[in-house]
Structure formats: structure tokens, C-alpha cells
């Protein structure tokens, strides 16, 4: 079972999954932003559960090997 599957099974909110996975990897928000090609503000918003454009959310989820909320 992947960490993502575990978080989903435990009913953890998607925003928290993004934050926990980033921290697990030892990345700062800016590190994730650079790897995903988004802004640090978009990463911050995603981690707080705020709206960001779907393409930015998908890039963040892809870099973190997370299943998209759209799936």
C-alpha cells in the first residue's frame, strides 16, 4: 500500500496529503513548486485546500506521485 493509498484509506483531506507527502520528502514549498513548474503560492494554496487551477494541482500531484482528485 502506497502512502497515498494509506492517506485515502484514513480519509485524510487531499490538501493535507499534499503537505504530508512534501514534508516526507524533505522538500520546502519552493522545492515542490520548482519541480512542478508552479508558483510557491500555488503550492501553499493547495496545501490549505484553497482553489488553484486544475492544471497546477495536477502538476503538483504528478510530482508527488499522488492520484489526482479527478481520478
C-alpha positions, 0 to 999 in steps of 0.5 A, spaced: 500 500 500 502 506 497 502 512 502 497 515 498 493 509 498 494 509 506 492 517 506 485 515 502 484 509 506 484 514 513 480 519 509 485 524 510 483 531 506 487 531 499 490 538 501 493 535 507 496 529 503 499 534 499 503 537 505 504 530 508 507 527 502 512 534 501 514 534 508 516 526 507 520 528 502 524 533 505 522 538 500 520 546 502 514 549 498 519 552 493 522 545 492 515 542 490 513 548 486 520 548 482 519 541 480 512 542 478 513 548 474 508 552 479 508 558 483 510 557 491 503 560 492 500 555 488 503 550 492 501 553 499 494 554 496 493 547 495 496 545 501 490 549 505 485 546 500 484 553 497 482 553 489 488 553 484 487 551 477 486 544 475 492 544 471 497 546 477 494 541 482 495 536 477 502 538 476 503 538 483 500 531 484 504 528 478 510 530 482 508 527 488 506 521 485 499 522 488 492 520 484 489 526 482 482 528 485 479 527 478 481 520 478 
